[in-house]
Amino acid sequence: MQQLSENFWNIRGTMKLAKVVDMGTHMSLVRRANGRFILLDSYDVSEESRAHLLRLTDNGTAVDAILNVHPFHTLHCRAAHELAPSARLFGTRRHRQQAPDLPWESGLIEEEKTQAEFSEDLEFSLPAGVDLVTEDNSVHAGSVLVRHKASGIVHVDDTLNVLDPPGLLGKVLPESRLKFHPMLGKALQPRPGAADAYAEWAQDLAARWAGTPLVCAAHNSTRKLSQDGWRDEILHALEDVSKTLDKHRGKYD
């Protein structure tokens, strides 16, 4: 459990692909302006991180809400709920379908009305032009991005990736800059204008969240940015997917 600012902590965990390759996962803890807390995403934390989190949050009773912002990150929702059982539990429509026995709030986190409940402390962004959930369960490009207003830190799953070289290579090779999900092409909605909507969303996000100092990205990295790093890297990431967007335009526009 790493403290990244006065009121923001990030917890890194393990998530193994085919029980072999550790892709990593994460959860963040935010202290609200009123002194209480919000958990972003869910993870079954280690005993050390659990003890630290419970000390901060009065044994979990000071956690107001758990916000699950990626529809395919569902494995640890029960563990997070048990960690702070009095917290209001929010997720996407898919979270409710995958774990219908959990006490989900009726509002969905992808809905602006639900997001507005936390607007004093958090900003949200949902990519335009893509489906949050596609028929292909391997396509995870859609998610709700979250920015903590007080610190400027962004918490994001899959929509933006930061790739750390594995093992010893990580000591000699730099981590990647921010990149959009490699399966974006399969997430774009099959309609005219979807590619343009995505590009406009990315350009707006680059400007609106400019100055972001840190990005906590699934699955395995926290990226520190320069003053102009967020804007520059988002625009660069958009340039990287220009062929994908052009291919979509050629098919539907």
JOKA-V76980 format. One record per residue. N is the residue number from 1. RES is the residue in three letters. NEAR is the number of other ideal C-beta (glycine too) atoms within 12 Angstrom. Layout:
BEGIN
N;RES;NEAR
N;RES;NEAR
END
This chain:
BEGIN
1;MET;28
2;GLN;21
3;GLN;22
4;LEU;31
5;SER;24
6;GLU;13
7;ASN;26
8;PHE;38
9;TRP;35
10;ASN;39
11;ILE;38
12;ARG;29
13;GLY;30
14;THR;22
15;MET;30
16;LYS;15
17;LEU;14
18;ALA;8
19;LYS;9
20;VAL;10
21;VAL;14
22;ASP;18
23;MET;28
24;GLY;30
25;THR;36
26;HIS;40
27;MET;46
28;SER;49
29;LEU;49
30;VAL;45
31;ARG;29
32;ARG;26
33;ALA;20
34;ASN;15
35;GLY;16
36;ARG;27
37;PHE;38
38;ILE;43
39;LEU;48
40;LEU;45
41;ASP;50
42;SER;42
43;TYR;39
44;ASP;24
45;VAL;33
46;SER;18
47;GLU;12
48;GLU;13
49;SER;27
50;ARG;26
51;ALA;16
52;HIS;19
53;LEU;36
54;LEU;23
55;ARG;17
56;LEU;29
57;THR;31
58;ASP;17
59;ASN;18
60;GLY;29
61;THR;16
62;ALA;25
63;VAL;35
64;ASP;32
65;ALA;39
66;ILE;44
67;LEU;48
68;ASN;48
69;VAL;50
70;HIS;46
71;PRO;37
72;PHE;36
73;HIS;41
74;THR;34
75;LEU;24
76;HIS;31
77;CYS;40
78;ARG;25
79;ALA;30
80;ALA;42
81;HIS;32
82;GLU;22
83;LEU;36
84;ALA;35
85;PRO;18
86;SER;21
87;ALA;35
88;ARG;29
89;LEU;35
90;PHE;41
91;GLY;46
92;THR;36
93;ARG;26
94;ARG;30
95;HIS;40
96;ARG;26
97;GLN;18
98;GLN;25
99;ALA;26
100;PRO;15
101;ASP;13
102;LEU;27
103;PRO;22
104;TRP;31
105;GLU;26
106;SER;16
107;GLY;23
108;LEU;30
109;ILE;43
110;GLU;33
111;GLU;20
112;GLU;17
113;LYS;16
114;THR;29
115;GLN;27
116;ALA;15
117;GLU;24
118;PHE;36
119;SER;17
120;GLU;18
121;ASP;31
122;LEU;39
123;GLU;28
124;PHE;35
125;SER;31
126;LEU;33
127;PRO;41
128;ALA;27
129;GLY;34
130;VAL;39
131;ASP;31
132;LEU;33
133;VAL;29
134;THR;24
135;GLU;10
136;ASP;15
137;ASN;15
138;SER;16
139;VAL;25
140;HIS;38
141;ALA;38
142;GLY;41
143;SER;43
144;VAL;40
145;LEU;45
146;VAL;45
147;ARG;37
148;HIS;40
149;LYS;25
150;ALA;22
151;SER;31
152;GLY;29
153;ILE;40
154;VAL;49
155;HIS;46
156;VAL;49
157;ASP;45
158;ASP;40
159;THR;45
160;LEU;48
161;ASN;34
162;VAL;35
163;LEU;25
164;ASP;24
165;PRO;16
166;PRO;18
167;GLY;11
168;LEU;9
169;LEU;12
170;GLY;15
171;LYS;11
172;VAL;10
173;LEU;13
174;PRO;15
175;GLU;25
176;SER;24
177;ARG;27
178;LEU;41
179;LYS;31
180;PHE;44
181;HIS;38
182;PRO;22
183;MET;25
184;LEU;39
185;GLY;31
186;LYS;24
187;ALA;38
188;LEU;38
189;GLN;27
190;PRO;19
191;ARG;19
192;PRO;16
193;GLY;20
194;ALA;30
195;ALA;35
196;ASP;23
197;ALA;26
198;TYR;38
199;ALA;32
200;GLU;20
201;TRP;31
202;ALA;40
203;GLN;22
204;ASP;21
205;LEU;35
206;ALA;31
207;ALA;19
208;ARG;22
209;TRP;35
210;ALA;24
211;GLY;22
212;THR;41
213;PRO;26
214;LEU;33
215;VAL;43
216;CYS;45
217;ALA;45
218;ALA;40
219;HIS;33
220;ASN;31
221;SER;32
222;THR;32
223;ARG;34
224;LYS;25
225;LEU;30
226;SER;16
227;GLN;13
228;ASP;17
229;GLY;27
230;TRP;35
231;ARG;25
232;ASP;21
233;GLU;34
234;ILE;39
235;LEU;25
236;HIS;22
237;ALA;37
238;LEU;31
239;GLU;22
240;ASP;23
241;VAL;35
242;SER;21
243;LYS;15
244;THR;31
245;LEU;34
246;ASP;19
247;LYS;18
248;HIS;30
249;ARG;23
250;GLY;13
251;LYS;17
252;TYR;20
253;ASP;18
END
